[in-house]
Amino acid sequence: MLIPFLTSLLSILPTARADSLFVTPSAPSGAHPHCFATSYRGHYAGLHAYLLSEDCTSAALNTRFESATLVRLGTEGRRIVWVGASNALPSTHRDMLAAWETIDNIASSLLSSQHEDGQTLFSTESFQVSLDRLPTLVHASESGLYLSVPSSILPVLDTFLPAHLRPVAFPPHPLALPSTSGNRWGIPAEKAEHLTNIAKNLRFDPKIAAIASTISAKEILEDVRYLTGEREDSDIESRHSFHPDIINALIWVRREMRALGIDCSPYRHEEGFAPGLLCSIYPESDSEEQVIISAHIDSRGTFGSLRAPGANDDGSGSAHLLAIARAISQHNVTFEHPVTFAFFTGEEQGLVMSNHFAHTLKKENVSVQLNLQADMLGYRLPGEPLQLALPATIDLPEASYLVANISQLYAPELVVGRTAACCSDHQSFLQHGFPATQVFERNGWIADPMYHNSGDLSDREGYDAEQIKSIAKVTMATVFEVAGWRHGK
């Protein structure tokens, strides 16, 4: 049933389009299966979300669902975005309606004013502030907000959000319905079993350990500092997806990868976003069983600013990919299956590129053995041990189990645990039915004081390239085990 606030909201929303948002804690079954099979948009903090057509809206209104909410949507040219807690310290702000008031106020002010650094989000010649250009609250639950966002605003949505809130944009296309048996992501049982079998047969390989030992914390730190602009030879001021310098970062990464003999191609996805970069190593065989290791090269700054150096989020993950690529190149390693290094953009605005990429892989029937996402690897509280955190809920458990066991073999210095951090690009792969998990810096809550802050630089207390190096050893060994590796001559 609709709560009174949402009932009143329905009456003022534009009705040019009859699509509706349908949210329920349990996946509908039985009634009108076609409607729900063609409208599913994913699982967000315990709730399943659907975008229903006009006919399906009528069907849903005439069907009883327990604890469900139906809200009519508005005009064309807008996207639905879920905004929820990232689970950062201090304690997460749980009053979502109060959070919406903050977002609404800052959106109105930012779109009509200059920032401290003199930058404006939009010029007056190309953009006029009006009510239909602002985000609109569609639905609020205890676990998140559902916003209707103009497509033109999506690239800078993150600048409207307090640091502790994260957006996930609804995919513009339907997803497969969640599984009613087995894992909740609908990942084929044989894919999960394959990873379990690799874990069961793990043995310490001194050759893998020797290659992993050549990964350099010093080189990782130098790469991070180029991406943040801390190096004197860097021409990067920001890596926000809407800032022109992210192109400089992509050009530099592509040049570094090419020097290692790894070809990269730009990946263009949604209008208004910088392209990402896909760098692939192909086997001599005709295997199409992809292994994808990824990080997001874009970043996010202080509330309201495009200044986003992102040393930790996610320069650490991007530099760790470069470190693994160097180790593979220096030791002439080849694989039985294709290995792709993915540098995603649009992560901070809602997993935009990774969702587009995962959808493309699904549409083209590409088989993915594993996606392993690296996001925020470089911070630990002073006095804490080196750590590796795996997702508490947003993962394929068999994938996380494999990574944890590999960590014990090749990086025993890491204390392995779980993180409640939300959300990163591996979620896009999970929602498309691909095995995926994430490596993260710290067990428990996000503790980095520069999280989603323009002060996210490497030259500060708590930033530790040794921890990034140790996690890179784990990611590298995981790729070797899953992709099947051979040591070059």
Protein Blocks (a to p, Z undefined) as FASTA:
>chain_A
ZZfklmmmmmmpcckbfcdcdddfbdcehiakllmmmmcgbjeehiacddddfklmmmmm
mpccehiacdddddehiacdddddehiacdddfblklmmmmmmmmmmmmmmcccfkopaf
bdfkloccdfklpccdfbdcfkbccddddfklmmmmmmmpcfkbccddddfbdcddddfe
hjfklpafklmmmmmmmmmmgccdfklmmmmmmpcfklmmmmmmmmnopamkbccfbfcf
kbfklmmmmmmmmmmmmmnopacddddfbehiacddddddddfblcfbdcdddddfbdcd
dehiabdgklmlmmkmmmmmmmmmmmmmmnopacfbdcdddddehklnnopmmmmmmmmm
mmnopacfbdcddehjkbccehiacdddddfklccfklmmmmmmmmmmmmmmbccdddfb
dcdfklmmmmnopacddddfbecjdfbfkgoiaklcfbdghiafklmmmmmmmmmmmmmm
mnopaddZZ
